[in-house]
């Protein structure tokens, strides 16, 4: 986090997190324009002015995406949240800064994994279409059933409802269950 003076856009307060993020000691950041550490100083200046000029009771503005700049020229993705700081003689804005490099790297890796999964699913789909074509099935047809499956399909039995075959006694017991119970008193 840094605190920026609105009229000059110079940094007047720096915390340890900002030192770590930008890899610059606190003393070297104090008094410097915030634009030295952010890639788009004009857009940031407009956001700072809007954050300060808005409702004083408003806690913070939306998250804004920028590129941070380190002294060696490396850039990295950051997110900023601006909040007006009330009670000072000069207009100031708190700039909360978060390095989102790891987040972006993770999102990119996830995007690549999803793309690879789509390719693999497409290849599997192509393999299935080739297999169906080899067996004389059309692309929209159901796969042909094995001969044993046809018998059960005709009987209306599904695999869940199919009873195990236990021999003649089992078949006879099943037939006995289906008979009507004896009527008493007829």
MOTA-V144967 format. One record per backbone hydrogen bond with DSSP energy under -0.5 kcal/mol. CO is the residue of the C=O (numbers start at 1). NH is the residue of the N-H. Records with the same first field share a line. If there is no record, write none. Layout:
CO = NH + NH
This chain:
1 = 15
2 = 95
3 = 12 + 13
4 = 93
5 = 9
9 = 34
10 = 5
11 = 31
13 = 3
15 = 19
16 = 20
17 = 21
18 = 22
19 = 23 + 24
22 = 71
25 = 28 + 29
26 = 29 + 30
29 = 32
32 = 11
33 = 36
34 = 37 + 38
37 = 69
40 = 44
41 = 45
42 = 46
43 = 47
44 = 48
45 = 49
46 = 50
47 = 51
48 = 52
49 = 53
50 = 54
55 = 58
64 = 80
66 = 78
67 = 39
68 = 76
70 = 73
74 = 70
76 = 68
77 = 100
78 = 66
79 = 98
80 = 64
81 = 96
82 = 61
83 = 94
84 = 86
85 = 92
91 = 6
92 = 85
93 = 4
94 = 83 + 96
95 = 2
96 = 81
98 = 79 + 100
100 = 104
101 = 105
102 = 106
103 = 107
104 = 108
105 = 109
106 = 110
107 = 111
108 = 112
109 = 113
110 = 114
111 = 115
112 = 116
113 = 117
114 = 118
115 = 119
116 = 120
117 = 121
118 = 122
119 = 123
120 = 124
121 = 125
122 = 126
123 = 127
124 = 128
125 = 129
126 = 130
127 = 131
128 = 132
129 = 133
130 = 134
131 = 135
132 = 137
133 = 136
138 = 141
146 = 149 + 150
147 = 151
148 = 152
149 = 153
150 = 154
151 = 155
152 = 156 + 157
158 = 162
164 = 166
167 = 171
168 = 172
169 = 173
170 = 174
171 = 175
172 = 176
173 = 177
174 = 178
175 = 179
176 = 179
182 = 184
183 = 186
